[in-house]
Every structure is written in structure tokens, then in C-alpha cells.
Amino acid sequence: MSTRTSTTSVRIPGDLLDRFDRLAKATERTRSYHVIKALEAYIAEQDYLVNLYAEATPVPVRGIFGSPLLGGRPGAGRPWASTHAPVRGHHPLALRPPG
């Protein structure tokens, strides 16, 4: 894990914030601790799904494969990956069409 940190802010609905605070109090951990753990789990799951989809898809889907944002190198193992421009709002795992 990197020692570099950054501060960000998010809007959390009141009911979720109440649950979040109860969790922090019950576990005697900070909000930051739980946010980091949740982000780590979410990003690991999404990275797994994107990579699984990439391995199962023989045709490029609008340039998302090998994305540096997903920890890969553009075109790594997929020479066509970096030749397709991403389309705003599109994700191959989306449950509904963009728009």
C-alpha cells in the first residue's frame, strides 16, 4: 500500500451516514478506516470483473481493456486495446444502457 494519501469529500445520505457512524462506534474504528476498507473491496471486485470480462470477450469494447485506471498498461496483451477511444458513460458491465 502506498504511503501517499489524499483528501476527498463525498455526499452521504443521512440514513447511510447514521449506519456508518454506528459501525465506526461499534468497531472503535474511524470513518476513514471503513471508507478505505470499503474502497479496497469495491475496487478489487470491479477490477476482477473487468478483467474477467476482458478475458471472455474476444472483441474490444470501446477501449476500456488495459486501462491504466484498472492497474494495467494500455494494450497489454491486447494490441487493439489502445486503438479504440473510450465512449463517455459506457461500461461493458453496466446493467442498463448509457443515456
C-alpha positions as CSV (number, residue, x, y, z in Angstrom):
1,M,0.0,0.0,0.0
2,S,1.2,3.5,-0.9
3,T,2.1,6.0,1.9
4,R,0.8,8.8,-0.3
5,T,-2.6,10.0,0.8
6,S,-5.2,12.4,-0.4
7,T,-8.3,14.0,1.0
8,T,-11.7,13.9,-0.8
9,S,-15.2,14.6,0.1
10,V,-18.5,12.7,-0.7
11,R,-22.1,13.4,-0.1
12,I,-23.6,10.6,2.0
13,P,-27.3,10.2,2.5
14,G,-28.4,10.7,6.1
15,D,-29.6,7.2,6.7
16,L,-26.4,5.7,5.4
17,L,-24.4,8.2,7.5
18,D,-26.2,7.1,10.6
19,R,-25.4,3.4,9.9
20,F,-21.8,4.4,9.1
21,D,-21.4,6.2,12.4
22,R,-22.9,3.3,14.3
23,L,-20.5,0.9,12.6
24,A,-17.5,3.2,13.4
25,K,-18.6,3.4,17.1
26,A,-19.3,-0.3,17.5
27,T,-15.9,-1.3,16.0
28,E,-14.0,1.6,17.6
29,R,-12.6,2.4,14.1
30,T,-12.6,5.7,12.3
31,R,-14.7,6.6,9.3
32,S,-11.6,6.8,7.3
33,Y,-10.7,3.2,8.2
34,H,-14.0,2.0,7.0
35,V,-14.0,4.1,3.8
36,I,-10.6,2.7,2.9
37,K,-11.6,-0.9,3.5
38,A,-14.8,-0.4,1.5
39,L,-13.0,1.2,-1.4
40,E,-10.3,-1.6,-1.4
41,A,-13.1,-4.2,-1.5
42,Y,-15.1,-2.4,-4.2
43,I,-12.1,-1.7,-6.4
44,A,-10.8,-5.3,-6.1
45,E,-14.2,-6.6,-7.1
46,Q,-14.6,-4.3,-10.1
47,D,-11.0,-4.9,-11.2
48,Y,-11.8,-8.7,-11.1
49,L,-15.0,-8.3,-13.1
50,V,-13.4,-6.1,-15.7
51,N,-10.5,-8.5,-16.1
52,L,-12.9,-11.5,-16.2
53,Y,-14.9,-9.7,-18.9
54,A,-11.8,-8.8,-20.9
55,E,-10.6,-12.4,-20.9
56,A,-14.0,-13.7,-22.0
57,T,-14.5,-11.0,-24.7
58,P,-12.6,-11.7,-28.0
59,V,-13.6,-8.3,-29.4
60,P,-12.5,-4.9,-27.9
61,V,-15.3,-3.0,-26.2
62,R,-14.7,0.7,-26.8
63,G,-11.1,0.9,-25.4
64,I,-11.5,0.0,-21.7
65,F,-9.2,-3.0,-21.7
66,G,-5.7,-2.4,-20.3
67,S,-6.8,0.9,-18.8
68,P,-4.1,2.4,-16.5
69,L,-7.0,3.2,-14.2
70,L,-7.5,-0.5,-13.7
71,G,-3.9,-1.2,-13.0
72,G,-3.0,-2.4,-16.4
73,R,-0.9,-1.0,-19.3
74,P,-2.8,0.3,-22.3
75,G,-2.8,-2.6,-24.8
76,A,-1.0,-5.0,-22.5
77,G,-1.6,-8.4,-24.1
78,R,-4.3,-6.9,-26.3
79,P,-2.7,-4.9,-29.2
80,W,-6.0,-3.5,-30.2
81,A,-6.9,-2.1,-26.8
82,S,-5.3,1.2,-27.1
83,T,-6.5,1.9,-30.6
84,H,-10.2,2.4,-29.6
85,A,-11.3,5.6,-27.9
86,P,-13.4,5.2,-24.8
87,V,-17.0,6.3,-25.1
88,R,-18.3,8.5,-22.3
89,G,-20.8,6.8,-20.0
90,H,-20.2,3.3,-21.4
91,H,-19.1,0.4,-19.3
92,P,-19.3,-3.2,-20.6
93,L,-20.6,-4.4,-17.2
94,A,-23.4,-1.8,-17.0
95,L,-26.8,-3.3,-16.3
96,R,-28.6,-0.6,-18.3
97,P,-27.6,1.3,-21.4
98,P,-26.0,4.7,-21.0
99,G,-28.1,7.7,-21.5
